[in-house]
Amino acid sequence: MERAFNKLKNWRGLATRYDKHALIYRGGMVLASIVLWLSA
């Protein structure tokens, strides 16, 4: 689980939370998770 968080921190927008709305932030998190899952 910790490795997944470390990989997600490579996505700068997610690590610094640029999005002000939770829904948009969640969408970015889902997109990053899918891309990481498909590349593994």
N, CA, C and O atoms as a Maestro MAE file, in Angstrom:
{
 s_m_m2io_version
 :::
 2.0.0
}

f_m_ct {
 s_m_title
 :::
 protein
 m_atom[160] {
  # First column is atom index #
  i_m_mmod_type
  r_m_x_coord
  r_m_y_coord
  r_m_z_coord
  i_m_residue_number
  s_m_chain_name
  s_m_pdb_residue_name
  s_m_pdb_atom_name
  i_m_atomic_number
  :::
  1 25 0.814 -1.183 0.000 1 A "MET " " N  " 7
  2 3 0.000 0.000 0.000 1 A "MET " " CA " 6
  3 2 0.865 1.256 0.000 1 A "MET " " C  " 6
  4 15 0.562 2.219 -0.703 1 A "MET " " O  " 8
  5 25 1.931 1.247 0.781 2 A "GLU " " N  " 7
  6 3 2.816 2.408 0.838 2 A "GLU " " CA " 6
  7 2 3.484 2.667 -0.505 2 A "GLU " " C  " 6
  8 15 3.717 3.818 -0.873 2 A "GLU " " O  " 8
  9 25 3.791 1.615 -1.229 3 A "ARG " " N  " 7
  10 3 4.397 1.785 -2.551 3 A "ARG " " CA " 6
  11 2 3.439 2.464 -3.517 3 A "ARG " " C  " 6
  12 15 3.851 3.267 -4.353 3 A "ARG " " O  " 8
  13 25 2.157 2.136 -3.396 4 A "ALA " " N  " 7
  14 3 1.161 2.770 -4.257 4 A "ALA " " CA " 6
  15 2 1.090 4.268 -3.975 4 A "ALA " " C  " 6
  16 15 0.993 5.065 -4.909 4 A "ALA " " O  " 8
  17 25 1.137 4.660 -2.711 5 A "PHE " " N  " 7
  18 3 1.128 6.083 -2.374 5 A "PHE " " CA " 6
  19 2 2.374 6.781 -2.893 5 A "PHE " " C  " 6
  20 15 2.297 7.917 -3.359 5 A "PHE " " O  " 8
  21 25 3.509 6.124 -2.820 6 A "ASN " " N  " 7
  22 3 4.742 6.722 -3.332 6 A "ASN " " CA " 6
  23 2 4.676 6.904 -4.842 6 A "ASN " " C  " 6
  24 15 5.164 7.909 -5.359 6 A "ASN " " O  " 8
  25 25 4.088 5.961 -5.552 7 A "LYS " " N  " 7
  26 3 3.956 6.109 -6.999 7 A "LYS " " CA " 6
  27 2 2.983 7.224 -7.345 7 A "LYS " " C  " 6
  28 15 3.191 7.950 -8.318 7 A "LYS " " O  " 8
  29 25 1.933 7.365 -6.565 8 A "LEU " " N  " 7
  30 3 0.964 8.430 -6.822 8 A "LEU " " CA " 6
  31 2 1.552 9.810 -6.527 8 A "LEU " " C  " 6
  32 15 1.117 10.807 -7.104 8 A "LEU " " O  " 8
  33 25 2.531 9.870 -5.639 9 A "LYS " " N  " 7
  34 3 3.157 11.157 -5.338 9 A "LYS " " CA " 6
  35 2 3.996 11.671 -6.505 9 A "LYS " " C  " 6
  36 15 4.353 12.848 -6.539 9 A "LYS " " O  " 8
  37 25 4.312 10.800 -7.456 10 A "ASN " " N  " 7
  38 3 5.026 11.256 -8.650 10 A "ASN " " CA " 6
  39 2 4.140 12.134 -9.520 10 A "ASN " " C  " 6
  40 15 4.648 12.893 -10.345 10 A "ASN " " O  " 8
  41 25 2.844 12.045 -9.354 11 A "TRP " " N  " 7
  42 3 1.899 12.906 -10.066 11 A "TRP " " CA " 6
  43 2 1.834 14.213 -9.283 11 A "TRP " " C  " 6
  44 15 1.226 14.271 -8.215 11 A "TRP " " O  " 8
  45 25 2.458 15.252 -9.810 12 A "ARG " " N  " 7
  46 3 2.631 16.501 -9.079 12 A "ARG " " CA " 6
  47 2 1.305 17.144 -8.664 12 A "ARG " " C  " 6
  48 15 1.197 17.685 -7.563 12 A "ARG " " O  " 8
  49 25 0.315 17.086 -9.523 13 A "GLY " " N  " 7
  50 3 -0.977 17.672 -9.187 13 A "GLY " " CA " 6
  51 2 -1.655 17.001 -8.019 13 A "GLY " " C  " 6
  52 15 -2.378 17.645 -7.259 13 A "GLY " " O  " 8
  53 25 -1.426 15.701 -7.869 14 A "LEU " " N  " 7
  54 3 -2.030 14.972 -6.746 14 A "LEU " " CA " 6
  55 2 -1.246 15.184 -5.456 14 A "LEU " " C  " 6
  56 15 -1.822 15.274 -4.372 14 A "LEU " " O  " 8
  57 25 0.068 15.260 -5.588 15 A "ALA " " N  " 7
  58 3 0.896 15.399 -4.391 15 A "ALA " " CA " 6
  59 2 0.696 16.762 -3.722 15 A "ALA " " C  " 6
  60 15 0.731 16.867 -2.496 15 A "ALA " " O  " 8
  61 25 0.488 17.794 -4.527 16 A "THR " " N  " 7
  62 3 0.348 19.131 -3.958 16 A "THR " " CA " 6
  63 2 -1.100 19.574 -3.826 16 A "THR " " C  " 6
  64 15 -1.381 20.623 -3.246 16 A "THR " " O  " 8
  65 25 -2.018 18.780 -4.363 17 A "ARG " " N  " 7
  66 3 -3.462 19.046 -4.293 17 A "ARG " " CA " 6
  67 2 -3.788 20.422 -4.850 17 A "ARG " " C  " 6
  68 15 -4.251 21.307 -4.131 17 A "ARG " " O  " 8
  69 25 -3.537 20.585 -6.149 18 A "TYR " " N  " 7
  70 3 -3.860 21.836 -6.821 18 A "TYR " " CA " 6
  71 2 -5.363 22.032 -6.976 18 A "TYR " " C  " 6
  72 15 -5.839 23.168 -6.975 18 A "TYR " " O  " 8
  73 25 -6.104 20.962 -7.106 19 A "ASP " " N  " 7
  74 3 -7.550 21.060 -7.322 19 A "ASP " " CA " 6
  75 2 -8.250 21.450 -6.032 19 A "ASP " " C  " 6
  76 15 -7.955 20.913 -4.964 19 A "ASP " " O  " 8
  77 25 -9.167 22.379 -6.140 20 A "LYS " " N  " 7
  78 3 -9.870 22.856 -4.960 20 A "LYS " " CA " 6
  79 2 -11.114 22.027 -4.657 20 A "LYS " " C  " 6
  80 15 -11.574 21.994 -3.516 20 A "LYS " " O  " 8
  81 25 -11.651 21.369 -5.653 21 A "HIS " " N  " 7
  82 3 -12.864 20.575 -5.456 21 A "HIS " " CA " 6
  83 2 -12.524 19.101 -5.279 21 A "HIS " " C  " 6
  84 15 -11.689 18.553 -5.999 21 A "HIS " " O  " 8
  85 25 -13.166 18.479 -4.331 22 A "ALA " " N  " 7
  86 3 -12.892 17.078 -4.014 22 A "ALA " " CA " 6
  87 2 -13.216 16.150 -5.180 22 A "ALA " " C  " 6
  88 15 -12.526 15.152 -5.392 22 A "ALA " " O  " 8
  89 25 -14.258 16.474 -5.931 23 A "LEU " " N  " 7
  90 3 -14.658 15.620 -7.047 23 A "LEU " " CA " 6
  91 2 -13.587 15.601 -8.145 23 A "LEU " " C  " 6
  92 15 -13.284 14.547 -8.703 23 A "LEU " " O  " 8
  93 25 -13.028 16.750 -8.444 24 A "ILE " " N  " 7
  94 3 -11.978 16.828 -9.465 24 A "ILE " " CA " 6
  95 2 -10.707 16.139 -8.968 24 A "ILE " " C  " 6
  96 15 -10.026 15.456 -9.734 24 A "ILE " " O  " 8
  97 25 -10.390 16.321 -7.687 25 A "TYR " " N  " 7
  98 3 -9.216 15.654 -7.107 25 A "TYR " " CA " 6
  99 2 -9.379 14.137 -7.170 25 A "TYR " " C  " 6
  100 15 -8.436 13.416 -7.497 25 A "TYR " " O  " 8
  101 25 -10.575 13.665 -6.854 26 A "ARG " " N  " 7
  102 3 -10.836 12.218 -6.899 26 A "ARG " " CA " 6
  103 2 -10.716 11.688 -8.321 26 A "ARG " " C  " 6
  104 15 -10.199 10.591 -8.534 26 A "ARG " " O  " 8
  105 25 -11.190 12.455 -9.290 27 A "GLY " " N  " 7
  106 3 -11.059 12.053 -10.691 27 A "GLY " " CA " 6
  107 2 -9.605 11.925 -11.108 27 A "GLY " " C  " 6
  108 15 -9.239 10.988 -11.817 27 A "GLY " " O  " 8
  109 25 -8.779 12.859 -10.674 28 A "GLY " " N  " 7
  110 3 -7.344 12.771 -10.965 28 A "GLY " " CA " 6
  111 2 -6.703 11.573 -10.302 28 A "GLY " " C  " 6
  112 15 -5.830 10.923 -10.876 28 A "GLY " " O  " 8
  113 25 -7.141 11.286 -9.091 29 A "MET " " N  " 7
  114 3 -6.612 10.123 -8.366 29 A "MET " " CA " 6
  115 2 -7.000 8.828 -9.073 29 A "MET " " C  " 6
  116 15 -6.182 7.914 -9.184 29 A "MET " " O  " 8
  117 25 -8.217 8.744 -9.543 30 A "VAL " " N  " 7
  118 3 -8.671 7.551 -10.259 30 A "VAL " " CA " 6
  119 2 -7.907 7.396 -11.567 30 A "VAL " " C  " 6
  120 15 -7.473 6.298 -11.914 30 A "VAL " " O  " 8
  121 25 -7.744 8.497 -12.290 31 A "LEU " " N  " 7
  122 3 -6.995 8.450 -13.544 31 A "LEU " " CA " 6
  123 2 -5.556 8.003 -13.320 31 A "LEU " " C  " 6
  124 15 -5.049 7.151 -14.050 31 A "LEU " " O  " 8
  125 25 -4.901 8.568 -12.323 32 A "ALA " " N  " 7
  126 3 -3.514 8.187 -12.027 32 A "ALA " " CA " 6
  127 2 -3.433 6.719 -11.612 32 A "ALA " " C  " 6
  128 15 -2.498 6.017 -11.997 32 A "ALA " " O  " 8
  129 25 -4.396 6.258 -10.837 33 A "SER " " N  " 7
  130 3 -4.400 4.858 -10.394 33 A "SER " " CA " 6
  131 2 -4.564 3.904 -11.570 33 A "SER " " C  " 6
  132 15 -3.903 2.867 -11.629 33 A "SER " " O  " 8
  133 25 -5.451 4.256 -12.511 34 A "ILE " " N  " 7
  134 3 -5.659 3.404 -13.677 34 A "ILE " " CA " 6
  135 2 -4.398 3.350 -14.539 34 A "ILE " " C  " 6
  136 15 -3.999 2.282 -15.003 34 A "ILE " " O  " 8
  137 25 -3.778 4.503 -14.746 35 A "VAL " " N  " 7
  138 3 -2.553 4.529 -15.556 35 A "VAL " " CA " 6
  139 2 -1.451 3.720 -14.897 35 A "VAL " " C  " 6
  140 15 -0.746 2.974 -15.576 35 A "VAL " " O  " 8
  141 25 -1.288 3.853 -13.590 36 A "LEU " " N  " 7
  142 3 -0.267 3.074 -12.891 36 A "LEU " " CA " 6
  143 2 -0.579 1.588 -12.918 36 A "LEU " " C  " 6
  144 15 0.331 0.767 -13.035 36 A "LEU " " O  " 8
  145 25 -1.850 1.232 -12.810 37 A "TRP " " N  " 7
  146 3 -2.246 -0.174 -12.832 37 A "TRP " " CA " 6
  147 2 -1.980 -0.791 -14.206 37 A "TRP " " C  " 6
  148 15 -1.515 -1.927 -14.300 37 A "TRP " " O  " 8
  149 25 -2.277 -0.039 -15.272 38 A "LEU " " N  " 7
  150 3 -2.071 -0.557 -16.610 38 A "LEU " " CA " 6
  151 2 -0.591 -0.638 -17.001 38 A "LEU " " C  " 6
  152 15 -0.205 -1.470 -17.823 38 A "LEU " " O  " 8
  153 25 0.221 0.221 -16.413 39 A "SER " " N  " 7
  154 3 1.642 0.209 -16.756 39 A "SER " " CA " 6
  155 2 2.426 -0.831 -15.960 39 A "SER " " C  " 6
  156 15 3.583 -1.107 -16.278 39 A "SER " " O  " 8
  157 25 1.819 -1.402 -14.944 40 A "ALA " " N  " 7
  158 3 2.529 -2.381 -14.105 40 A "ALA " " CA " 6
  159 2 2.540 -3.755 -14.702 40 A "ALA " " C  " 6
  160 15 3.098 -4.680 -14.112 40 A "ALA " " O  " 8
  :::
 }
 m_bond[159] {
  # First column is bond index #
  i_m_from
  i_m_to
  i_m_order
  :::
  1 1 2 1
  2 2 3 1
  3 3 4 2
  4 3 5 1
  5 5 6 1
  6 6 7 1
  7 7 8 2
  8 7 9 1
  9 9 10 1
  10 10 11 1
  11 11 12 2
  12 11 13 1
  13 13 14 1
  14 14 15 1
  15 15 16 2
  16 15 17 1
  17 17 18 1
  18 18 19 1
  19 19 20 2
  20 19 21 1
  21 21 22 1
  22 22 23 1
  23 23 24 2
  24 23 25 1
  25 25 26 1
  26 26 27 1
  27 27 28 2
  28 27 29 1
  29 29 30 1
  30 30 31 1
  31 31 32 2
  32 31 33 1
  33 33 34 1
  34 34 35 1
  35 35 36 2
  36 35 37 1
  37 37 38 1
  38 38 39 1
  39 39 40 2
  40 39 41 1
  41 41 42 1
  42 42 43 1
  43 43 44 2
  44 43 45 1
  45 45 46 1
  46 46 47 1
  47 47 48 2
  48 47 49 1
  49 49 50 1
  50 50 51 1
  51 51 52 2
  52 51 53 1
  53 53 54 1
  54 54 55 1
  55 55 56 2
  56 55 57 1
  57 57 58 1
  58 58 59 1
  59 59 60 2
  60 59 61 1
  61 61 62 1
  62 62 63 1
  63 63 64 2
  64 63 65 1
  65 65 66 1
  66 66 67 1
  67 67 68 2
  68 67 69 1
  69 69 70 1
  70 70 71 1
  71 71 72 2
  72 71 73 1
  73 73 74 1
  74 74 75 1
  75 75 76 2
  76 75 77 1
  77 77 78 1
  78 78 79 1
  79 79 80 2
  80 79 81 1
  81 81 82 1
  82 82 83 1
  83 83 84 2
  84 83 85 1
  85 85 86 1
  86 86 87 1
  87 87 88 2
  88 87 89 1
  89 89 90 1
  90 90 91 1
  91 91 92 2
  92 91 93 1
  93 93 94 1
  94 94 95 1
  95 95 96 2
  96 95 97 1
  97 97 98 1
  98 98 99 1
  99 99 100 2
  100 99 101 1
  101 101 102 1
  102 102 103 1
  103 103 104 2
  104 103 105 1
  105 105 106 1
  106 106 107 1
  107 107 108 2
  108 107 109 1
  109 109 110 1
  110 110 111 1
  111 111 112 2
  112 111 113 1
  113 113 114 1
  114 114 115 1
  115 115 116 2
  116 115 117 1
  117 117 118 1
  118 118 119 1
  119 119 120 2
  120 119 121 1
  121 121 122 1
  122 122 123 1
  123 123 124 2
  124 123 125 1
  125 125 126 1
  126 126 127 1
  127 127 128 2
  128 127 129 1
  129 129 130 1
  130 130 131 1
  131 131 132 2
  132 131 133 1
  133 133 134 1
  134 134 135 1
  135 135 136 2
  136 135 137 1
  137 137 138 1
  138 138 139 1
  139 139 140 2
  140 139 141 1
  141 141 142 1
  142 142 143 1
  143 143 144 2
  144 143 145 1
  145 145 146 1
  146 146 147 1
  147 147 148 2
  148 147 149 1
  149 149 150 1
  150 150 151 1
  151 151 152 2
  152 151 153 1
  153 153 154 1
  154 154 155 1
  155 155 156 2
  156 155 157 1
  157 157 158 1
  158 158 159 1
  159 159 160 2
  :::
 }
}
